[in-house]
Amino acid sequence: MKDNFAFVISFSFRRFWEEKKSSLNLCLFCLEWQSTGNMSVARHVHTASILSNGKVLVTGGWTGSVSLNSAELYDPSTGNWTTTGTMSVARHVHTASLLSNKTILVTGGCCSRNSAELY
């Protein structure tokens, strides 16, 4: 049923002072969580956008000590993450919007970011 996943919720958490990273898929047909591949970097306050090809683009975020400019793609058909181009500015608490031309507009973020860029 791996092909039937509708979306990905990713999260990072701290336990016993050790940063972990994990992603979980919600199978809408079996109504249970199943583990999938790990992101290369643990992050929170990031964005996740579903692309027109079905992959999920995760941008930026916060590690607990530093803002990130990295981005990763999740492929739900394989359960794998791959790193992709870096943003020109490290961002967290930003927005990412899918535009009609199938690009992602990433804007703002902490702290006092007035810039924007396209993926």
C-alpha positions in Angstrom: 0.0 0.0 0.0 3.0 2.3 -0.1 1.8 3.8 -3.4 -1.4 5.0 -1.7 0.2 7.5 0.7 -1.4 10.9 0.3 1.0 13.1 2.2 4.0 13.1 4.4 4.3 14.6 7.9 7.9 15.1 9.0 9.1 16.1 12.3 12.2 16.4 14.4 12.4 16.0 18.1 15.0 16.1 21.0 15.1 13.2 23.4 17.8 12.7 26.1 19.8 15.7 24.6 20.3 13.8 21.4 18.8 15.1 18.2 17.0 12.5 16.2 15.3 12.7 12.8 12.4 10.8 11.5 9.6 10.9 9.0 6.3 9.1 9.1 3.7 8.4 6.5 0.0 8.2 7.2 -1.6 5.5 5.1 -5.1 6.7 4.5 -6.4 3.2 3.6 -4.9 1.3 6.5 -5.1 4.1 9.1 -1.8 3.4 10.7 1.6 5.1 10.8 4.5 3.4 9.0 8.2 4.5 9.2 10.0 5.6 6.1 13.4 7.0 5.2 15.1 9.6 7.3 16.0 13.1 6.2 19.7 13.9 6.1 19.3 16.8 8.6 17.0 16.9 11.6 14.9 20.1 11.3 11.8 21.8 12.6 9.9 25.0 11.7 10.6 24.1 8.0 8.2 23.9 5.1 7.0 20.9 3.1 5.4 21.4 -0.3 3.9 18.7 -2.6 5.3 19.1 -6.1 3.5 18.4 -9.3 5.5 15.2 -9.8 4.2 13.9 -6.4 7.5 14.4 -4.6 7.7 16.5 -1.4 10.2 19.5 -1.2 11.3 20.3 2.4 13.1 23.6 2.7 15.0 25.3 5.5 14.2 24.9 9.2 16.0 25.2 12.5 18.3 22.6 14.1 18.0 24.0 17.6 21.1 26.1 17.1 21.3 27.2 13.5 18.9 28.1 10.6 19.2 26.0 7.5 19.5 26.8 3.8 19.4 23.2 2.7 16.5 21.5 0.9 15.6 17.8 0.5 13.2 15.9 -1.8 11.1 13.0 -0.6 10.0 10.4 -3.1 6.9 8.6 -1.8 7.3 5.8 -4.4 10.6 4.8 -2.9 10.5 6.3 0.6 13.9 7.9 0.0 15.2 11.4 0.6 17.7 13.2 -1.6 19.4 16.5 -1.0 18.7 19.2 -3.6 19.9 22.7 -4.3 20.5 25.0 -1.3 18.7 28.3 -0.9 20.7 31.5 -1.1 19.5 32.4 2.5 19.1 30.2 5.5 15.5 30.3 6.7 13.2 29.0 9.3 9.5 30.0 10.1 9.2 30.9 6.4 6.6 30.1 3.8 6.7 28.0 0.6 3.9 28.3 -1.9 3.3 26.3 -5.1 2.7 28.6 -8.0 0.7 27.9 -11.1 3.9 27.6 -13.2 4.8 24.6 -10.9 7.6 26.4 -9.1 7.9 27.0 -5.3 8.1 30.5 -4.0 10.0 30.6 -0.7 9.6 33.8 1.2 10.5 35.5 4.5 11.4 33.7 7.6 13.2 34.4 10.8 14.6 36.7 11.5 13.7 39.8 9.5 14.1 38.1 6.1 12.5 40.2 3.4 13.9 38.1 0.5 12.3 35.5 -1.7 13.5 32.8 -4.0 12.1 30.2 -6.4 12.7 26.5 -6.6 
